[in-house]
Amino acid sequence: MRPEEDHRQIDQAVGVRGAEVRFGDRVLWRDVDLDITHGTFTAILGPNGAGKSTLLKAILGLQPLSDGWIHVLGSSAGREQRRIGYVPQRKSFDRTLRLRGIDVVRLGLEGPRWGVPVPGPRSRQARAAVAEAVALVGAAGFAGRPVGDLSGGEQQRLVVAQALVRQPDLLLLDEPLDNLDLANQGAVAGLVQEICRKRGVTIVMVAHDVNPILPYLDQVVYLAAGRAVAGAPSQVITTEALSALYGAPVEVLRASDGRLVVVGAPEPPSVHGDRHAP
């Protein structure tokens, strides 16, 4: 049996063994082992250029591996796309965009089929699915407004609803908190955890700053120096674990307000500061 066909990881939402991504002669990361249990909330952290988004795309099946294998929802990566919701990195919507928020959500259901919905059972089912997704993210009060008029936090809720409208088993989020203030970062993180708990959706989120999401996480995957370490936040974001990962002295401190500060890592992620602060 080939390694990629070994289904011992079928009980996991995501199973990764010996994964490597190489671009020419450059190895981005190697020997990545990871298990993500169904119905849990995991964050992928690491410095810029460490390959966080690349790992997310490998799980989605969009990035080929040069070694190892990834199983997603019981199959090889890329085979269960309809059971996966994906929110890529994005900037905020243009303020001149007059598309309603509810139409943005419906795009997640209709895909390229654009135009006036044909009345009938399918149309009623679509409206019900959109309404359910909008309610799930707490967007019912503003989903009827033009998306360009909405705040960044409101827009992000609608984008998450767009990914949820097909009722996926796995939701992949690539820096969904980027460009949001701290209050909205915490609100969106809390929303994601609520979806995870109430619906049993497995969440994997790439994040630059762990602090707004730390209280909600089940697991952290920290990428650095071409390698990865995974586990509970209390096991991974420690002086000992990060020093071993970087192969250099790294100190993890806790500020008086409870925020984690990582000192000594080259261009570390903002588990040590808000890069969007003025």
Secondary structure, DSSP 8 states (H G I E B T S, - for coil): --GGG-GGGTTEEEEEEEEEEEETTEEEEEEEEEEEETT-EEEEE--TTSSHHHHHHHHHT-S--SEEEEEETTEETTS-GGGEEEE-------TT---BHHHHHHHHHHTT--SS--SSHHHHHHHHHHHHHHHHTT-TTTTTSBGGGS-HHHHHHHHHHHHHTT--SEEEEESTTTT--HHHHHHHHHHHHHHHHHH--EEEEE-S-STTTGGG-SEEEEEETTEEEEE-HHHHSSHHHHHHHHTS--EEEE-TTS-EEEESSSS--STT--TT--
